[in-house]
Amino acid sequence: MYGNAEEVVGDLLKNTRNKNALFAATKVWTYGRQAGIDQMQRSMQRMGLPMMDLMQIHNLRDWKVHLPTLRQWKAEGKIRYIGITTSHGRSHADLEQIMRNEALDFVQFTYNIGNRTVEENLLPLAADRGMATLINRPYQRGALFKKVKGKSLPEWTKEFDCRSWGNFFLKFILSHPAVTCIIPATSKVHHMQDNMAGGFGKLPTPEMRRRMLSYMELL
């Protein structure tokens, strides 16, 4: 699924001095117990890590088979945290049932200023169950940028250290109390730098979040 990304990360980590400052995460995305074990072992070998901070079952694929393996690996110290992900809104109901019935450390799902359905169930449930959240598709696959194309940032966004529309969308997500981390995907360095900048400075207050929503609804 990630091409040679894990190998590239592994090469970069060879020259990284403080590996303890890193949080390493990847996913298992296959059918069958042994196939899952083989895939996870390859990922750890490619990244050159004796222990993975977070291993996730991606898009609920064969999760009933993989979850016991992940729990065993966690008990053995091979991984620190276990999680389950979905990148499809149609799977949110299934994920919700898993979250209610299973002990997980992390869950991953879609949330952005244009798609806020998880505010009703998944985000409150994660907070109640003590599960960290990883948020994917923060830009609604680029649709949010198309919506604001050619428009300047409102002056009031300076109140929460917003310097770009990317910052605007990320800070809205980060300011939700049940959000732990956002994972915006990109292949461009300047986009990555802008994404990282969204994690610094002040965050919108609840009142400012309402103002951000009102602004987007007018576009």
C-alpha positions as protocol buffer text, in pm:
chain_id: "A"
residue {
  index: 1
  type: MET
  ca { x: 0 y: 0 z: 0 }
}
residue {
  index: 2
  type: TYR
  ca { x: 287 y: 239 z: 78 }
}
residue {
  index: 3
  type: GLY
  ca { x: 521 y: 135 z: -204 }
}
residue {
  index: 4
  type: ASN
  ca { x: 880 y: 174 z: -83 }
}
residue {
  index: 5
  type: ALA
  ca { x: 792 y: 427 z: 189 }
}
residue {
  index: 6
  type: GLU
  ca { x: 887 y: 198 z: 478 }
}
residue {
  index: 7
  type: GLU
  ca { x: 1224 y: 126 z: 322 }
}
residue {
  index: 8
  type: VAL
  ca { x: 1288 y: 497 z: 270 }
}
residue {
  index: 9
  type: VAL
  ca { x: 1198 y: 565 z: 633 }
}
residue {
  index: 10
  type: GLY
  ca { x: 1433 y: 287 z: 738 }
}
residue {
  index: 11
  type: ASP
  ca { x: 1720 y: 440 z: 539 }
}
residue {
  index: 12
  type: LEU
  ca { x: 1655 y: 782 z: 693 }
}
residue {
  index: 13
  type: LEU
  ca { x: 1641 y: 640 z: 1044 }
}
residue {
  index: 14
  type: LYS
  ca { x: 1991 y: 495 z: 1007 }
}
residue {
  index: 15
  type: ASN
  ca { x: 2125 y: 850 z: 1027 }
}
residue {
  index: 16
  type: THR
  ca { x: 1882 y: 974 z: 1291 }
}
residue {
  index: 17
  type: ARG
  ca { x: 2061 y: 1043 z: 1617 }
}
residue {
  index: 18
  type: ASN
  ca { x: 1773 y: 1053 z: 1864 }
}
residue {
  index: 19
  type: LYS
  ca { x: 1549 y: 763 z: 1766 }
}
residue {
  index: 20
  type: ASN
  ca { x: 1381 y: 777 z: 2107 }
}
residue {
  index: 21
  type: ALA
  ca { x: 1216 y: 1104 z: 2004 }
}
residue {
  index: 22
  type: LEU
  ca { x: 1030 y: 931 z: 1721 }
}
residue {
  index: 23
  type: PHE
  ca { x: 686 y: 773 z: 1724 }
}
residue {
  index: 24
  type: ALA
  ca { x: 675 y: 496 z: 1465 }
}
residue {
  index: 25
  type: ALA
  ca { x: 346 y: 368 z: 1329 }
}
residue {
  index: 26
  type: THR
  ca { x: 233 y: 148 z: 1043 }
}
residue {
  index: 27
  type: LYS
  ca { x: -50 y: -88 z: 950 }
}
residue {
  index: 28
  type: VAL
  ca { x: -133 y: -448 z: 872 }
}
residue {
  index: 29
  type: TRP
  ca { x: -356 y: -475 z: 568 }
}
residue {
  index: 30
  type: THR
  ca { x: -407 y: -834 z: 456 }
}
residue {
  index: 31
  type: TYR
  ca { x: -614 y: -1145 z: 517 }
}
residue {
  index: 32
  type: GLY
  ca { x: -506 y: -1439 z: 733 }
}
residue {
  index: 33
  type: ARG
  ca { x: -314 y: -1470 z: 1060 }
}
residue {
  index: 34
  type: GLN
  ca { x: 22 y: -1578 z: 919 }
}
residue {
  index: 35
  type: ALA
  ca { x: 2 y: -1333 z: 629 }
}
residue {
  index: 36
  type: GLY
  ca { x: -54 y: -1059 z: 887 }
}
residue {
  index: 37
  type: ILE
  ca { x: 244 y: -1171 z: 1094 }
}
residue {
  index: 38
  type: ASP
  ca { x: 465 y: -1183 z: 785 }
}
residue {
  index: 39
  type: GLN
  ca { x: 354 y: -837 z: 673 }
}
residue {
  index: 40
  type: MET
  ca { x: 416 y: -679 z: 1014 }
}
residue {
  index: 41
  type: GLN
  ca { x: 758 y: -842 z: 1042 }
}
residue {
  index: 42
  type: ARG
  ca { x: 854 y: -707 z: 699 }
}
residue {
  index: 43
  type: SER
  ca { x: 741 y: -358 z: 798 }
}
residue {
  index: 44
  type: MET
  ca { x: 956 y: -361 z: 1111 }
}
residue {
  index: 45
  type: GLN
  ca { x: 1255 y: -497 z: 920 }
}
residue {
  index: 46
  type: ARG
  ca { x: 1221 y: -234 z: 647 }
}
residue {
  index: 47
  type: MET
  ca { x: 1200 y: 46 z: 903 }
}
residue {
  index: 48
  type: GLY
  ca { x: 1481 y: -105 z: 1108 }
}
residue {
  index: 49
  type: LEU
  ca { x: 1283 y: -98 z: 1432 }
}
residue {
  index: 50
  type: PRO
  ca { x: 1300 y: -362 z: 1707 }
}
residue {
  index: 51
  type: MET
  ca { x: 969 y: -229 z: 1843 }
}
residue {
  index: 52
  type: MET
  ca { x: 681 y: -46 z: 1672 }
}
residue {
  index: 53
  type: ASP
  ca { x: 507 y: 225 z: 1872 }
}
residue {
  index: 54
  type: LEU
  ca { x: 174 y: 172 z: 1699 }
}
residue {
  index: 55
  type: MET
  ca { x: 48 y: -112 z: 1482 }
}
residue {
  index: 56
  type: GLN
  ca { x: -295 y: -67 z: 1327 }
}
residue {
  index: 57
  type: ILE
  ca { x: -535 y: -295 z: 1147 }
}
residue {
  index: 58
  type: HIS
  ca { x: -619 y: -94 z: 836 }
}
residue {
  index: 59
  type: ASN
  ca { x: -976 y: -50 z: 715 }
}
residue {
  index: 60
  type: LEU
  ca { x: -1097 y: -324 z: 953 }
}
residue {
  index: 61
  type: ARG
  ca { x: -952 y: -587 z: 721 }
}
residue {
  index: 62
  type: ASP
  ca { x: -973 y: -928 z: 894 }
}
residue {
  index: 63
  type: TRP
  ca { x: -960 y: -747 z: 1229 }
}
residue {
  index: 64
  type: LYS
  ca { x: -1098 y: -1039 z: 1431 }
}
residue {
  index: 65
  type: VAL
  ca { x: -805 y: -1250 z: 1311 }
}
residue {
  index: 66
  type: HIS
  ca { x: -532 y: -986 z: 1355 }
}
residue {
  index: 67
  type: LEU
  ca { x: -638 y: -837 z: 1688 }
}
residue {
  index: 68
  type: PRO
  ca { x: -530 y: -1139 z: 1900 }
}
residue {
  index: 69
  type: THR
  ca { x: -188 y: -1127 z: 1731 }
}
residue {
  index: 70
  type: LEU
  ca { x: -151 y: -757 z: 1806 }
}
residue {
  index: 71
  type: ARG
  ca { x: -245 y: -815 z: 2169 }
}
residue {
  index: 72
  type: GLN
  ca { x: 8 y: -1093 z: 2195 }
}
residue {
  index: 73
  type: TRP
  ca { x: 280 y: -875 z: 2040 }
}
residue {
  index: 74
  type: LYS
  ca { x: 193 y: -595 z: 2279 }
}
residue {
  index: 75
  type: ALA
  ca { x: 227 y: -832 z: 2576 }
}
residue {
  index: 76
  type: GLU
  ca { x: 564 y: -944 z: 2439 }
}
residue {
  index: 77
  type: GLY
  ca { x: 688 y: -585 z: 2399 }
}
residue {
  index: 78
  type: LYS
  ca { x: 707 y: -591 z: 2019 }
}
residue {
  index: 79
  type: ILE
  ca { x: 456 y: -306 z: 1989 }
}
residue {
  index: 80
  type: ARG
  ca { x: 348 y: -39 z: 2238 }
}
residue {
  index: 81
  type: TYR
  ca { x: -2 y: 40 z: 2115 }
}
residue {
  index: 82
  type: ILE
  ca { x: -265 y: -126 z: 1899 }
}
residue {
  index: 83
  type: GLY
  ca { x: -528 y: 38 z: 1683 }
}
residue {
  index: 84
  type: ILE
  ca { x: -786 y: 0 z: 1410 }
}
residue {
  index: 85
  type: THR
  ca { x: -842 y: 238 z: 1120 }
}
residue {
  index: 86
  type: THR
  ca { x: -1101 y: 321 z: 860 }
}
residue {
  index: 87
  type: SER
  ca { x: -1077 y: 566 z: 574 }
}
residue {
  index: 88
  type: HIS
  ca { x: -1435 y: 505 z: 460 }
}
residue {
  index: 89
  type: GLY
  ca { x: -1732 y: 680 z: 617 }
}
residue {
  index: 90
  type: ARG
  ca { x: -1948 y: 380 z: 536 }
}
residue {
  index: 91
  type: SER
  ca { x: -1744 y: 177 z: 790 }
}
residue {
  index: 92
  type: HIS
  ca { x: -1798 y: 415 z: 1082 }
}
residue {
  index: 93
  type: ALA
  ca { x: -2090 y: 214 z: 1222 }
}
residue {
  index: 94
  type: ASP
  ca { x: -1877 y: -101 z: 1227 }
}
residue {
  index: 95
  type: LEU
  ca { x: -1587 y: 88 z: 1386 }
}
residue {
  index: 96
  type: GLU
  ca { x: -1819 y: 225 z: 1654 }
}
residue {
  index: 97
  type: GLN
  ca { x: -1927 y: -125 z: 1755 }
}
residue {
  index: 98
  type: ILE
  ca { x: -1564 y: -240 z: 1771 }
}
residue {
  index: 99
  type: MET
  ca { x: -1476 y: 62 z: 1987 }
}
residue {
  index: 100
  type: ARG
  ca { x: -1760 y: -23 z: 2227 }
}
residue {
  index: 101
  type: ASN
  ca { x: -1665 y: -390 z: 2257 }
}
residue {
  index: 102
  type: GLU
  ca { x: -1286 y: -401 z: 2227 }
}
residue {
  index: 103
  type: ALA
  ca { x: -1000 y: -244 z: 2426 }
}
residue {
  index: 104
  type: LEU
  ca { x: -799 y: -35 z: 2178 }
}
residue {
  index: 105
  type: ASP
  ca { x: -529 y: 226 z: 2225 }
}
residue {
  index: 106
  type: PHE
  ca { x: -583 y: 415 z: 1896 }
}
residue {
  index: 107
  type: VAL
  ca { x: -857 y: 456 z: 1638 }
}
residue {
  index: 108
  type: GLN
  ca { x: -834 y: 633 z: 1304 }
}
residue {
  index: 109
  type: PHE
  ca { x: -1114 y: 789 z: 1101 }
}
residue {
  index: 110
  type: THR
  ca { x: -1207 y: 1087 z: 883 }
}
residue {
  index: 111
  type: TYR
  ca { x: -1284 y: 1428 z: 1030 }
}
residue {
  index: 112
  type: ASN
  ca { x: -1263 y: 1777 z: 883 }
}
residue {
  index: 113
  type: ILE
  ca { x: -1449 y: 2108 z: 883 }
}
residue {
  index: 114
  type: GLY
  ca { x: -1656 y: 1988 z: 586 }
}
residue {
  index: 115
  type: ASN
  ca { x: -1733 y: 1643 z: 725 }
}
residue {
  index: 116
  type: ARG
  ca { x: -1815 y: 1650 z: 1096 }
}
residue {
  index: 117
  type: THR
  ca { x: -2034 y: 1342 z: 1140 }
}
residue {
  index: 118
  type: VAL
  ca { x: -1786 y: 1184 z: 1385 }
}
residue {
  index: 119
  type: GLU
  ca { x: -1855 y: 1465 z: 1632 }
}
residue {
  index: 120
  type: GLU
  ca { x: -2182 y: 1287 z: 1709 }
}
residue {
  index: 121
  type: ASN
  ca { x: -2051 y: 942 z: 1801 }
}
residue {
  index: 122
  type: LEU
  ca { x: -1690 y: 842 z: 1732 }
}
residue {
  index: 123
  type: LEU
  ca { x: -1507 y: 1138 z: 1888 }
}
residue {
  index: 124
  type: PRO
  ca { x: -1712 y: 1137 z: 2214 }
}
residue {
  index: 125
  type: LEU
  ca { x: -1684 y: 757 z: 2233 }
}
residue {
  index: 126
  type: ALA
  ca { x: -1307 y: 767 z: 2188 }
}
residue {
  index: 127
  type: ALA
  ca { x: -1279 y: 1024 z: 2466 }
}
residue {
  index: 128
  type: ASP
  ca { x: -1504 y: 820 z: 2693 }
}
residue {
  index: 129
  type: ARG
  ca { x: -1311 y: 497 z: 2627 }
}
residue {
  index: 130
  type: GLY
  ca { x: -968 y: 661 z: 2660 }
}
residue {
  index: 131
  type: MET
  ca { x: -868 y: 595 z: 2299 }
}
residue {
  index: 132
  type: ALA
  ca { x: -629 y: 822 z: 2113 }
}
residue {
  index: 133
  type: THR
  ca { x: -751 y: 941 z: 1773 }
}
residue {
  index: 134
  type: LEU
  ca { x: -570 y: 975 z: 1441 }
}
residue {
  index: 135
  type: ILE
  ca { x: -756 y: 1189 z: 1190 }
}
residue {
  index: 136
  type: ASN
  ca { x: -728 y: 1124 z: 817 }
}
residue {
  index: 137
  type: ARG
  ca { x: -848 y: 1321 z: 513 }
}
residue {
  index: 138
  type: PRO
  ca { x: -831 y: 1658 z: 694 }
}
residue {
  index: 139
  type: TYR
  ca { x: -866 y: 1845 z: 365 }
}
residue {
  index: 140
  type: GLN
  ca { x: -1154 y: 1633 z: 229 }
}
residue {
  index: 141
  type: ARG
  ca { x: -926 y: 1510 z: -48 }
}
residue {
  index: 142
  type: GLY
  ca { x: -851 y: 1866 z: -157 }
}
residue {
  index: 143
  type: ALA
  ca { x: -1215 y: 1972 z: -180 }
}
residue {
  index: 144
  type: LEU
  ca { x: -1172 y: 2226 z: 101 }
}
residue {
  index: 145
  type: PHE
  ca { x: -891 y: 2403 z: -84 }
}
residue {
  index: 146
  type: LYS
  ca { x: -1108 y: 2428 z: -395 }
}
residue {
  index: 147
  type: LYS
  ca { x: -1378 y: 2589 z: -185 }
}
residue {
  index: 148
  type: VAL
  ca { x: -1148 y: 2871 z: -67 }
}
residue {
  index: 149
  type: LYS
  ca { x: -948 y: 2909 z: -389 }
}
residue {
  index: 150
  type: GLY
  ca { x: -871 y: 3274 z: -461 }
}
residue {
  index: 151
  type: LYS
  ca { x: -989 y: 3390 z: -120 }
}
residue {
  index: 152
  type: SER
  ca { x: -768 y: 3556 z: 140 }
}
residue {
  index: 153
  type: LEU
  ca { x: -761 y: 3440 z: 499 }
}
residue {
  index: 154
  type: PRO
  ca { x: -991 y: 3646 z: 722 }
}
residue {
  index: 155
  type: GLU
  ca { x: -803 y: 3890 z: 943 }
}
residue {
  index: 156
  type: TRP
  ca { x: -942 y: 3730 z: 1258 }
}
residue {
  index: 157
  type: THR
  ca { x: -757 y: 3404 z: 1191 }
}
residue {
  index: 158
  type: LYS
  ca { x: -442 y: 3574 z: 1323 }
}
residue {
  index: 159
  type: GLU
  ca { x: -591 y: 3530 z: 1669 }
}
residue {
  index: 160
  type: PHE
  ca { x: -496 y: 3162 z: 1655 }
}
residue {
  index: 161
  type: ASP
  ca { x: -168 y: 3199 z: 1464 }
}
residue {
  index: 162
  type: CYS
  ca { x: -311 y: 3089 z: 1131 }
}
residue {
  index: 163
  type: ARG
  ca { x: -88 y: 3157 z: 830 }
}
residue {
  index: 164
  type: SER
  ca { x: -250 y: 2954 z: 552 }
}
residue {
  index: 165
  type: TRP
  ca { x: -571 y: 2778 z: 459 }
}
residue {
  index: 166
  type: GLY
  ca { x: -395 y: 2452 z: 542 }
}
residue {
  index: 167
  type: ASN
  ca { x: -334 y: 2585 z: 895 }
}
residue {
  index: 168
  type: PHE
  ca { x: -699 y: 2694 z: 910 }
}
residue {
  index: 169
  type: PHE
  ca { x: -831 y: 2345 z: 835 }
}
residue {
  index: 170
  type: LEU
  ca { x: -580 y: 2165 z: 1058 }
}
residue {
  index: 171
  type: LYS
  ca { x: -625 y: 2394 z: 1357 }
}
residue {
  index: 172
  type: PHE
  ca { x: -1000 y: 2348 z: 1343 }
}
residue {
  index: 173
  type: ILE
  ca { x: -947 y: 1972 z: 1381 }
}
residue {
  index: 174
  type: LEU
  ca { x: -674 y: 1999 z: 1643 }
}
residue {
  index: 175
  type: SER
  ca { x: -887 y: 2225 z: 1859 }
}
residue {
  index: 176
  type: HIS
  ca { x: -1140 y: 1948 z: 1917 }
}
residue {
  index: 177
  type: PRO
  ca { x: -1058 y: 1806 z: 2263 }
}
residue {
  index: 178
  type: ALA
  ca { x: -1090 y: 1443 z: 2151 }
}
residue {
  index: 179
  type: VAL
  ca { x: -838 y: 1475 z: 1866 }
}
residue {
  index: 180
  type: THR
  ca { x: -486 y: 1343 z: 1929 }
}
residue {
  index: 181
  type: CYS
  ca { x: -311 y: 1370 z: 1593 }
}
residue {
  index: 182
  type: ILE
  ca { x: -378 y: 1448 z: 1226 }
}
residue {
  index: 183
  type: ILE
  ca { x: -218 y: 1260 z: 937 }
}
residue {
  index: 184
  type: PRO
  ca { x: -239 y: 1475 z: 623 }
}
residue {
  index: 185
  type: ALA
  ca { x: -89 y: 1298 z: 324 }
}
residue {
  index: 186
  type: THR
  ca { x: 138 y: 1477 z: 78 }
}
residue {
  index: 187
  type: SER
  ca { x: 430 y: 1416 z: -155 }
}
residue {
  index: 188
  type: LYS
  ca { x: 544 y: 1779 z: -163 }
}
residue {
  index: 189
  type: VAL
  ca { x: 797 y: 1921 z: 83 }
}
residue {
  index: 190
  type: HIS
  ca { x: 641 y: 2269 z: 101 }
}
residue {
  index: 191
  type: HIS
  ca { x: 303 y: 2115 z: 180 }
}
residue {
  index: 192
  type: MET
  ca { x: 461 y: 1905 z: 453 }
}
residue {
  index: 193
  type: GLN
  ca { x: 622 y: 2217 z: 603 }
}
residue {
  index: 194
  type: ASP
  ca { x: 289 y: 2398 z: 596 }
}
residue {
  index: 195
  type: ASN
  ca { x: 116 y: 2099 z: 756 }
}
residue {
  index: 196
  type: MET
  ca { x: 372 y: 2094 z: 1036 }
}
residue {
  index: 197
  type: ALA
  ca { x: 324 y: 2467 z: 1095 }
}
residue {
  index: 198
  type: GLY
  ca { x: -41 y: 2396 z: 1170 }
}
residue {
  index: 199
  type: GLY
  ca { x: 70 y: 2218 z: 1486 }
}
residue {
  index: 200
  type: PHE
  ca { x: 230 y: 2528 z: 1637 }
}
residue {
  index: 201
  type: GLY
  ca { x: 89 y: 2836 z: 1804 }
}
residue {
  index: 202
  type: LYS
  ca { x: -256 y: 2902 z: 1947 }
}
residue {
  index: 203
  type: LEU
  ca { x: -561 y: 2693 z: 1868 }
}
residue {
  index: 204
  type: PRO
  ca { x: -912 y: 2824 z: 1804 }
}
residue {
  index: 205
  type: THR
  ca { x: -1139 y: 2863 z: 2106 }
}
residue {
  index: 206
  type: PRO
  ca { x: -1490 y: 2708 z: 2097 }
}
residue {
  index: 207
  type: GLU
  ca { x: -1625 y: 3051 z: 2001 }
}
residue {
  index: 208
  type: MET
  ca { x: -1370 y: 3084 z: 1722 }
}
residue {
  index: 209
  type: ARG
  ca { x: -1453 y: 2733 z: 1596 }
}
residue {
  index: 210
  type: ARG
  ca { x: -1814 y: 2845 z: 1555 }
}
residue {
  index: 211
  type: ARG
  ca { x: -1694 y: 3148 z: 1362 }
}
residue {
  index: 212
  type: MET
  ca { x: -1484 y: 2927 z: 1134 }
}
residue {
  index: 213
  type: LEU
  ca { x: -1786 y: 2707 z: 1063 }
}
residue {
  index: 214
  type: SER
  ca { x: -2007 y: 3006 z: 989 }
}
residue {
  index: 215
  type: TYR
  ca { x: -1747 y: 3143 z: 749 }
}
residue {
  index: 216
  type: MET
  ca { x: -1720 y: 2815 z: 558 }
}
residue {
  index: 217
  type: GLU
  ca { x: -2097 y: 2780 z: 537 }
}
residue {
  index: 218
  type: LEU
  ca { x: -2116 y: 3116 z: 357 }
}
residue {
  index: 219
  type: LEU
  ca { x: -1880 y: 3005 z: 79 }
}
